[in-house]
């Protein structure tokens, strides 16, 4: 089970180390290495302090929310798999950047005698900057391995009925407690437009997820929107932008908004700070009145059951 990663601590030093590893990956930033080296040096001077401040605002007594939730997910999935398979199915948690590393997780499975590995990227939508980065990391490790395990991948599950159902259920649970708002905004992590132009299917898969979820919730076209968040730099990213859309809605007289982030399987900095705090302020300052964030699926029972069914589907034929 692999997710993106998180700094070890909410400090400038730890954030700098994390950003250096993350932003050095050519899958994440595909700019020419010589030019990017100078830009990265500037980023590592300027960004760690404000980013560490953002992490401090969401940090828990047990650590980073992403890591804490991911550990709960891995534990819950192992229990569910053992129940469904009626045998012990080891689950190793890994982060593409930071710890626990992919190397650590792979060695953990190897020491248990595992010879068949199913890789479960916790990204419902495939992107070269996320899922493919896991492939690269694991491939580099396997170059040193004389006895290769048999491996399979869950490439994506953006249009899986069980995933859409879990998202719809989370929205309905929110509405049963708070009431349904005028608009539902489905916010996905953004990517530069040129990624789509080069053939990355991420944008199309996000829009497909949004369409399917709107149909499952029986929403009219004017009741929902698909947007993209977390852009940085000067180039054009996939539109519409989440912050600009919320600002426009507030100015147009929309009074209530619900926001869900279907690309995030676990709550993290981008949902708990950027969506729940920054974008809430943008909407309210523009004239909105009620703003509700619908939490990620995290370790919800239906989410874990859906992941277990995915594992069963992709491991068919393995003894």
N, C-alpha and C positions, 0 to 999 in steps of 0.2 A: 504494500500500500504506500504510494508515493505522493507527497504534496510538495509545494514549492520550497518552503523553508522560512526561517525566522532568525533574527539575531539572538545570541545567547543571553544578552542583558539589554535593558533599555538605556544604554550608555553610548556616547559618541564613539568610543573606541570599538565597542562590539558592533554597532551599526556600520561603521566604516569597513570593518572586516567582512561583514555580510554583503554590503553593497559592492565591494571590490570583487568578491567571488561571483555574485549574481550578474553584475554589469560587464564582467570580463567574458562572459559566455557569448560566443558569436551567434548562437541561436536567439539570444535575448536582444542583442544589438548587433545588427549585421553590417555596421559601417566599416569602412577600411580600417584595419587595425592600427596603422601608423597615426591616422587622424584621430581615431577614437581614443588612443592612449593619452593624448594631450587633453581631450575633453574629459575623460574619466578622472584624470588627476585633479582637475578643477572641481568636478562633482564631489570627489572624496574629501575635498577641503571645505566646500560650502554646505553640502547636504547632511552630513551626519548629525549635526547639532539640532536642526529643526525636526529631522526624522526621529531622532531619539526622544525628543520632547513629545512627539505624537505617540510613540510606543509607550512612554511612561503613562500617558493618559488612559491607556487600555490595559496595561500590565496587571496581572493578577498575582495573588500571593503564591500561586503554583507556577507562575511563569507566563510566557507568551500565550495568549488565547489560542492561536493556531496550533501550537504544539500540545497544549493541554487537551483541546478538543480532539486532535488527531489521535492522541493516546487513548482517549475514551472510545473513539471510533474503532481503532485496531482491536482493543479488548472486546468490545461488543461484537465485532465481526467474527472474531475467533470463536466466541461462545455460540454465535448463530451458526457458523459453519460446522462446528463440532456437532451441533444438534441436527443440522440438515444432512450432513454426510454420515453421521453416526460413527465418526472416528476423529482422531486428533488431527486437525489441519493447522499447521503453524502459520501465524501471520506476523510478518516483520514490517515495522513502520520505518519509512525512510523519507528524507528530505533531499531534494535535488541540490540545494545549497544549505550549508550549515549542518547541524546535527539533529537527530542521528543520520549519518550519511548513507548513501546507497551502498557504499563499500561495507560499512558496519552491518547493515541489514542483510546483505548477501552472505557475509561471513557467518552471521548468526544462523541463517538457513543451512549453510554448508555444514556447520558443526553439528547440526541435527540430522545430518544424513540426507538432506533433501536433494533430489536429482531432477525434479520437475518444478518449475517456477512459473507462476502466473503473475504478470506485472499488472497492477491495478493503479493507473494514474487517477488521482482524485480530481480530474478535470472532465466534466461532462462533454465539453466541446473540445475537439482536437485543435491544437495550434502548434506550429513549428517552434514557437518560443516557449512552450511548456512541455507537452507530451514528447516531442522529438528530442528535447534536451535530456529527458530521462534516458531515452534510447542511446544517445551519445555517451552519457556518463557510464552506463552499464556496459556498452560496447568497449570502451576504453579499459574497463576493469577486466573484461573477459580476454583481452589480448594476453594477459599474464596467466590465464587459467588453462592448464593442460587438459583438464577433464571438464568439458562444457556441460552445463545442465541443459535439459530440454526446456524451452521457454515458449510461452505464448503471451500475447498482449491483448488487453482490452483497450482498443484504440480510442473509442469514445462511446457515449451513450446519450447523446444530445436529444434524440427523438424516441428514446425508449419509453414505452407506455408507463412502465412502473416508475420511472424517474419523473415523468410529467405528472402522474397521479400524486406522488409524494410532494411535489411543488404545490399542486393545487390544494392538497389537504392542508399544507402549512398556511396558505393564504386564507382558506376558509376558517381555520382555527383563529387566525388573527382577527378576521371579520366578526367571528362570534363573540370575541371579547371586546373589541373596540368599535365595531360597526364598519361597514364598507365605505371607503372614501370615494370622492368623485373620479379620481384617476388612479390607475395602477401603473407605476413606472417599473419596467424590467431593465435593470442596469447591469450590463456586462463589462468586464474589464476590457479596455480598448486596446487596439493595435494600430500601427501606422497603416494608412491606406495602401501603401505600396506592397504590404504583405499580401493583401487580397489580390492585388494585380499580379503578383508572382505565383499565385495559385494556392495560397494558404486558405483552407476551407472554413477557418474559424468564424469569420463574420457571417457567412451564410448559415452555419450551424447555429449561431446565436439567434439569428432572425427566425430560423425554423423552430427552435425551442420556444421563443416568445410567441410565435403564431399558435403552436400547439397548446401552450398553456392558456392563451386567451380563449381558445376554443373550448378547452376543458372547463374553464370558469364561466363560459357562456357570456363573454364580454362583447359589447359592441365596439366597432373600430374607434369611436371617440372616447372610449373608456380606458384605453391603455396605450402605451408607447414603449418601444424598444430603444434603449440609449446605451452609450458607451462612456465609461469613466476612466480616471487615472492616467490621463495623457500627460506627457511631458515633452519638452523640446519644442522646436519651431515648426517642424513639418506637420502636414495635415494627417490627422488620425481619422479613423472610421467615425462617421457621424450618424445621428445627432449626438451631441455631447450631453451627458447627464446634467451637469451643473447649469449649462445654458438653457436646457429644457425646463428645469425647475424654476429658474429665474423668469423665464417667459411665462410659464403657467401662473406664477404668483402675480406677475404684472397684468395678466389677462383676467384676473378675478377668480381663478381656481382657488378654492378655500381649503380643500383637503386632498392629501396624496398619501398613498401607500407605496412603498418602495421594496422590491424584492430583487435579490442578486443571484440569479440561477447558475452563474458560472462558478460560484464559490461554494464548495462542499462543506466548508468549515468557516466560521466567522474569524476574521483577521483584521489587520490594520485597515484594509481597504473598505471593509464593511462597518466595523465598529467606530472608526474615527472619521474616515472620509464620507461615508454615506450617512451614518447615524448622527454625526455632529456637524461637519463642514457643510454638507449639502442641505441638511435641515435648516441651518442658519441662512443659507442662500434663499431657500424657499420662503421662509418666514419674513426675512427682510424685504423680499420683493412683494409682499402683500398676502402670502398664504397664512392660514390659521392653524391647521392641524396636519401634522406630518408623522407618519408611522413607518418604522422599518420592520419588515418581516424577517426574522432571523433566518440564517442559513439552515440547511437540513441537519447539520451537525450529527449527533448520535441519536436522532429521533428513531423510534422503533421501525417505522415504515421505510426509512432511509437505509438502515442496516439490513433489513430483510431484502430490500431491492438489491443492495450490493451483494448479498449472499447468493441471490438468484442469478446475478450476473456471473459470479464466480462459477456456479454450477453449470451455467450455459457454456462458458468458455473452456471448461475443463473436461468436457464430455470425452469419453474414450480413454481417459487416464485411469489406471488402476489405483 
